[in-house]
Amino acid sequence: MDTVKITSLVSGFGDIAMAGWTAMVPGQGVRSYALLAHCGPRESGSIMPRVATALGLDPTPGSLTRRLRGKTHFRLSEDGWVTLSMPGGECMEYLASEQWRAACRRERYACLYISYLGFRSDASVEGHLQDMVQSGRFTLGLVRLRSPVQGR
């Protein structure tokens, strides 16, 4: 897992964690993945489905949005930071591994999971992902990469 940076969105969604990782997809190579999860109780109620809708994803649990509505995109900086730019000028960022950035540059997108389970402070990212996938409480979108940002 890459470094996680907790950010508070100004739109009233509260504290949201963002993490990233890479995984080998048989026959397709290494892919970049990112996760957004609300920091709090196990059930995040309607917060993250609202975030999914605001980012242009279908909020239906288990759905895949191949073409996002709106201006949501990733940008990569030269110093390793990944920025998720959202409608309304909001953004979140975290420090990604070189492998994550290389896979994202190669594919021109990253797969963004939005978890509908709360991210507890005592949970690992790996444990949260396992619970999320097993429960089907997420949505997934392919978020395009825009041209790299110069510096930060």
HUBEL-V676976 format. One record per pair of residues at least 12 apart in sequence whose C-alpha atoms are under 6 Angstrom apart, sorted by the first residue. I is the first residue (numbers start at 1). J is the second residue. Records with the same first field share a line. If there is no record, write none. Layout:
I: J + J
//
This chain:
1: 21
2: 20 + 96 + 97
3: 95
4: 18 + 19 + 94
5: 94
15: 39
16: 37 + 38 + 39
17: 36 + 37
18: 35 + 36
19: 34 + 35
20: 33 + 34
21: 33
22: 100
31: 103
32: 100 + 103 + 104 + 110
33: 110 + 111 + 112
34: 112
35: 112 + 113 + 114
36: 114
37: 115 + 119
38: 118 + 119
39: 118 + 119
40: 118 + 119 + 120
41: 118
42: 117 + 118
43: 117 + 118
44: 117 + 118
48: 116
55: 72
56: 68 + 69 + 70
61: 137 + 138 + 139
62: 136 + 138 + 139
63: 139
64: 140 + 141
65: 141
66: 141 + 142
71: 87
72: 85 + 86
73: 85 + 143 + 144 + 145
74: 145
75: 145 + 146 + 148
76: 148 + 149
77: 148 + 149 + 150 + 151
78: 151
80: 95 + 96
81: 94 + 95 + 96
82: 94
108: 144 + 145
109: 143 + 144 + 145
110: 142 + 143
111: 141 + 142
112: 140 + 141
113: 139 + 140
114: 138 + 139
115: 138
116: 137 + 138
//
